[in-house]
Amino acid sequence: MIRLVVGLGNPGEEYKDTRHNIGFLVVDAFARKLRLKGEKTKCLSRIIRGRAGGRELILAKPLTYMNNSGLAVENIIEEEEIEPSEMIVVYDDIDLPVGATRLRLGGSSGGHKGMESIIRTVGTQDFPRLRIGIGRPKRKEDVVSWVLSPFDEDEIPLIKSAIERAVKCLERCILLGPQEAMDLCNSRS
């Protein structure tokens, strides 16, 4: 049962609409869909509490910056007595085309620094994660600039569609469980 949704990103206006902040954008859209309000700062995160499918739910956006996301997640799961298997993490993936979504039930970080931090801190890879494709830069050395850049104008419809699909995926994960949500969540842009 999912009790915690963590969207990864970086705090601050300068990062607000960047590729690396897709996790924050999905969590914000999910909170709007559930009509949740009252975001508070707690456990090194911005947190909104509410209910979905008759269950208590926490939506979190870590304020520790991407590479230290594990510190915030560790604080939340310890404070709220949540098992890693009861959370789902939403984040960007440069290895997926812009707008694609992929739900996995566990596995490695795939080189994503935020996920590396979470896996290292919670001590397991066994928790669901929803990856949102942000595409790959043409030149490998441009990865940092790429993830910290906004989406191109022609990519915005794809990202809006991916966010909508991600919200539906999160709803299904909470109502039916991540395994049952895989078909809906794993689609191309």
C-alpha positions, 0 to 999 in steps of 0.5 A: 500500500502506497502511503508516501509520494515523493517528487524529486526536484530542486527548491527555488524559483531558478529551478521551478520549471526545469527538466530536473523538477518534473517530480515536483511538477507531478506532485503539485498536479497530483495535489491539485487533482486530490484538492489537497492544500496546506503545504507545510515544511517538515522533515526537510521537505514541503509536505501535503497530507490528505486522503486518496482512496480512503487512505492517509497519504503524504505528498513530499517535495524534498528541500535538500536539493536533488543529490541529497534527496535521501536525507529528506526521505529518511526523515519522513519515513522515520518520522511517519513510520513508513516502510520504503516499500510504501513509498513511490518516488517520481523523478526525471529520466534522461534515458527516456524520450520526452514525455514517456513514463515508466513505472518500476517496482524496484531496481538500481538508480540508473545513475540518477543522483537523487535516486542514488541518495535515496537508495543509499540512505534507506538501504534498499532498492525495493520501492516503486519509482515512476520515471518521466522522460526528459530526453537526452542532450545531443552532447554528453558533456551538456547533461548538467546544463540539460537537466537544469534547463526548461523544456523547449516550446515543442516539448511542453505538450508532451510534458503536460500529457506525461504529467496527466498520465503520471497523476493517473498512474499515481491514483491507480498505484494508491487504489490498486497497488503499483503492480496493477498500475504498470500497464497504464504507467508504462507508455511512450510519449 
